[in-house]
Amino acid sequence: MALEMRTLCERCEKTTLPADGPARICTYECTFCVACSEAMDDVCPNCGGELVPRPRRVTA
């Protein structure tokens, strides 16, 4: 199963998240920009899981 590469921060809903750029995810693939993740102390507000750097994907 492939990782869903969401393109918009779920918290601020204004920061775009390109596949080759920085983002933070939890194990349920909730996705946030770095600034929002840091503001939430790297804890997912949906599941309480740890937010970690999302792998970057090279764009074609």
C-alpha positions as CSV (number, residue, x, y, z in Angstrom):
1,M,0.0,0.0,0.0
2,A,1.4,3.4,-1.0
3,L,1.7,6.4,1.3
4,E,-0.9,9.0,0.5
5,M,1.0,12.2,-0.3
6,R,-1.5,14.9,0.8
7,T,-0.9,18.3,-0.7
8,L,-2.4,20.6,2.0
9,C,-1.8,21.0,5.7
10,E,-4.7,19.6,7.6
11,R,-4.4,22.2,10.4
12,C,-3.9,25.6,8.7
13,E,-5.4,24.5,5.4
14,K,-3.2,27.1,3.6
15,T,0.3,25.6,3.4
16,T,0.8,23.5,0.3
17,L,2.9,20.4,0.7
18,P,4.7,19.4,-2.5
19,A,5.8,15.7,-2.7
20,D,9.4,16.7,-2.6
21,G,9.0,19.2,0.2
22,P,9.0,19.0,4.0
23,A,5.9,17.8,5.9
24,R,5.0,15.8,9.1
25,I,2.8,12.7,9.3
26,C,1.5,10.3,11.9
27,T,1.0,6.6,11.4
28,Y,-2.5,7.3,10.1
29,E,-1.1,9.6,7.5
30,C,-2.5,12.8,9.0
31,T,-0.4,15.4,7.4
32,F,0.7,18.8,8.6
33,C,3.2,21.5,7.6
34,V,6.4,21.9,9.7
35,A,5.2,25.1,11.4
36,C,1.8,23.6,12.5
37,S,3.6,20.4,13.7
38,E,6.0,22.4,15.8
39,A,3.1,24.4,17.2
40,M,1.4,21.1,18.3
41,D,4.6,19.8,19.8
42,D,4.8,17.1,17.1
43,V,1.6,15.4,18.4
44,C,-1.2,14.6,16.1
45,P,-4.4,16.2,17.3
46,N,-6.5,13.4,15.6
47,C,-4.9,10.3,17.1
48,G,-2.3,11.5,19.7
49,G,0.4,9.9,17.7
50,E,3.9,11.3,17.1
51,L,4.4,13.5,14.0
52,V,7.5,12.6,12.1
53,P,9.1,13.8,8.9
54,R,7.3,12.5,5.8
55,P,9.5,10.8,3.2
56,R,10.0,13.0,0.2
57,R,9.0,11.8,-3.2
58,V,10.9,12.9,-6.3
59,T,8.6,14.6,-8.7
60,A,8.5,13.3,-12.3
